């Protein structure tokens, strides 16, 4: 049979306006009519699963076709992908651009362009989907449909100058479901011995969810830790899958050396590759459905060659997960950890850390918390006071992190705003242990000291509770902890983590304070310069800490006048014997102390004798810490001083 070919110009005379089917058309023209030229400029190379790429269409102007006349169909369905009609503003009607959304199944797929009215295929092109991502630095773009419940990291801790700046910027409340998946590569598979593999999976089930009973009889798990530290605001549940995900390629396809620590780490798209392969292995009898999980923990099998060093993937958390599967889109966050972590084997790189401890740290990354151990700030990294620095002691999160995660309400805090204060403050507050939850009436869970917009100090009383598993091995138990938190718009003057300890000065004990200890600083961020800030821990009894907080707004003119009055005793009055009684002095600012030191030097030069008396224990501590008790002569009373003079 000879096929009749019609010239397009012949067909056009039947079409006074746009393409339209007409009963007047000769037989056979109807099908040929709907085959105008539709050219597709397909993306070059294979598309990575879950990504998108533009396709430019060229429509024959004579056809009268527009984008609305076309349907786009991937013949393999969601496995191959779909097409989005999203248009850029610069799109030209005759050359519209659509987006090819790559599906979850690696392989060759077919895209058809069909006429909307008749279903006649106007163009057909093949495209390839792959699960191999070559760029080790930059991750791929991603597409999704529907609503994805992922918190956005706030650039600041919110609030204005009159309110606390830290509440629920990356909230983590409700339930987080974790899928624990065992993963290997073609270089070395997991054991085929069923009891051994079941033992691996049981170990992770216990560490993550049900609990590992230690020699002390206490059961510990990552789930129990988060329930405890969040005051019940975050529940962790999950499933350990029995089927191993067998990645098709060798180790180096999925892992690379991290130059920061020279350890193997999973590449950016590793977790998405695991999800895609798990979907490929899924069967009706043994489905591998990862939808509904908020996190995917990939437990990797190390590669141990006959000669040379073993390849073990260092734990990393916070990977983005967005992959389409047969069951729907899997979205959330991912973690990679080695199966050998904490097992005491030759491939155990944990250094004594357990799965439940390190999983708690890596899960922190999936909740948008950064590491606190880098950059290093000498003497000021928080160490064992927060698991985002050191998880092995199994500490609770610092007050600032608990606030950021939405676990502490504003009502628990006492707020001091430096910028809004116009008068001096001297008050004693009582802090309840932050581990104990809501503070009793008349007490606080912590205090926020505003230094500048985005810069805050936080006070909290830390003492592990008998019924808890965290904060049981603090660096120093039963202490008031002061942390320094910097977020935009505060411009940090040093390379530093978000949360560090306050600096220690010559006249104080720094960030970790016991009873009788103090922290003192001259705050130069206040509009009224300078502002002396001091924290004194008055008492600690294991159930509470009494903390005195003083903010002294210093008038530079008053300090200058005080200094001049002292100098006049020598320069004008020619006094040779001087007794300064500190009986009414409750606070000694650094500026006033500076004038006192200068006065002592002037006295020595003129041969005058000066003795200080009636100094309170708090003020005397300032002299002792700075060794000024050796510079000045100090007596208990005026009578004692006069007896010497």
PEZI-V705884 format. One record per backbone hydrogen bond with DSSP energy under -1.0 kcal/mol. NH is the residue of the N-H (numbers start at 1). CO is the residue of the C=O. If there is no record, write none. Layout:
# PEZI-V705884
nh co
NH CO
NH CO
This chain:
# PEZI-V705884
nh co
11 7
12 8
14 11
15 12
25 22
29 26
32 28
33 29
35 32
39 58
41 56
42 40
47 128
49 130
51 48
53 100
55 98
56 41
57 96
58 39
59 94
60 37
63 60
69 66
70 67
71 114
73 112
75 110
77 74
80 77
81 77
82 101
84 99
91 88
95 92
98 55
99 84
100 53
101 82
102 51
103 80
105 79
107 129
109 127
111 125
112 73
113 123
114 71
115 120
116 69
119 115
122 113
123 113
125 111
127 109
129 107
130 47
143 50
150 148
163 160
168 403
170 404
172 405
174 233
176 235
178 237
179 295
180 239
181 297
183 299
184 245
185 188
186 249
197 193
198 194
199 195
200 196
201 197
202 198
203 199
204 200
205 201
206 202
207 203
208 204
209 205
210 205
211 206
212 220
214 218
217 214
220 212
222 207
223 208
225 221
226 222
227 223
228 224
229 225
230 226
231 228
232 227
233 230
235 174
237 176
239 178
241 180
245 182
247 184
253 250
254 251
255 251
256 265
258 263
261 258
262 258
265 256
267 254
270 267
273 269
274 270
275 271
276 272
277 273
278 274
279 275
280 276
281 277
283 286
293 290
294 177
295 177
296 333
297 179
298 335
299 181
300 337
301 183
303 311
311 303
314 264
316 336
318 334
319 334
321 332
323 330
325 328
328 325
330 323
332 321
333 294
334 319
335 296
336 316
337 298
339 300
341 338
343 340
348 345
353 350
358 354
359 355
360 356
361 357
362 358
363 359
364 360
366 362
368 365
369 364
372 388
380 377
385 382
386 383
389 386
390 386
394 391
402 398
403 399
404 400
405 401
406 403
407 402
412 409
413 410
414 446
416 448
421 417
425 551
427 549
429 547
431 545
432 444
434 461
436 433
437 434
443 440
444 430
445 412
446 412
447 459
448 414
449 457
450 416
451 455
452 455
455 452
456 485
457 449
458 483
459 447
460 481
462 479
468 465
471 394
479 462
480 513
481 460
482 511
483 458
484 500
485 456
486 498
487 454
490 487
500 484
501 380
502 482
508 505
509 518
513 480
516 537
517 514
519 535
521 533
523 531
531 523
532 552
533 521
534 550
535 519
536 548
537 517
538 546
539 546
541 544
545 431
546 539
547 429
548 536
549 427
550 534
551 425
552 532
554 530
559 555
560 556
561 557
562 558
563 559
564 560
565 561
566 562
567 563
568 564
570 567
571 567
572 568
573 568
575 569
578 609
580 611
582 613
585 582
593 589
594 590
595 591
596 592
597 593
598 594
599 595
600 596
601 597
602 598
603 599
604 600
605 601
606 602
608 603
609 576
611 578
612 633
613 580
620 616
621 617
623 619
624 620
625 621
626 622
627 624
628 623
629 623
630 627
632 628
635 612
641 637
642 638
643 639
644 640
645 641
